Amino acid sequence: MQVLNDLRKKFITQLSSLYDASEAESVFFLVMEDVFHYSRKDFLLQKTFPFGATENDKIEDILRRLLTGEPIQYIIGSTRFMGIHLLVNKRVLIPRPETEELVDCVVQDYKADAIEELRLMDVGTGSGCIPIALKKHIPQAYVFAMDVSNEALEVAKHNALINNVSINFLLADILEWDIIFSDDIQFDIIVSNPPYIPPGEKDLMHPNVLQFEPHLALFVEEKAPLLFYETIAAFALKHLRPQGKLYFEINRHYGEEVKNLLQKKGFREVYLLQDLHGADRMIKALL
């Protein structure tokens, strides 16, 4: 046990330039779970760990990669999202807690819905975290998901398979929606966590995000920060059924701008919602 306590202190000390102490400790426990297949609770209960040369070499290799800024989720190849296990790699973004809040917002609106043919589209699916979690919590829904990256869709399809859910995946660019979707294709829910970070905000971002996560899924042009909201809103106006809803995760600095955009486009009710930290982070709009 003393060896593991010393190792925990080592992680916190060596990662101090990248993470604060609580974050470094959380990373340490993720490493312990990956190496030993024991939970944080097991560690705290002082379970016996088979600590030998093999385990030590693996831990040292992980620490070396962490010190380059590589996210722990990419190193161990997986993460948790709303209670489900997801595989992740550098082809997809690592799902964030605020995206869990977005999914929960949809779930709370529709979990008890009796509509038998509830149709849902996720735009820019990445790892598939949003549609997979929604299908798990709203099993009656017919779930569709699209992405412009074939590599991302490969990850999403694998995640749907290991989570035993049926998702209809589509390789497509939402910027070309008007030539892809026929007028008769309709949805009850459209949800999206689109790229929303202008290059001017790069200095505010954690280095491991900039260096390792896919920029295609992160950034929009400085001159058009609302490009994807504008495009997806136009898509929703054409392809949402009456009473349908549009859900966005948003850049906290553009909440009012996105809200005004949707109101001007004709959405009859638009709600700007805050995350657990009080930041503008989600939009819900009713057609």
Order of alpha helices (4+ residues) and beta strands (2+ residues): alpha-alpha-alpha-alpha-alpha-beta-beta-alpha-beta-alpha-beta-alpha-beta-alpha-beta-alpha-alpha-beta-alpha-beta-beta
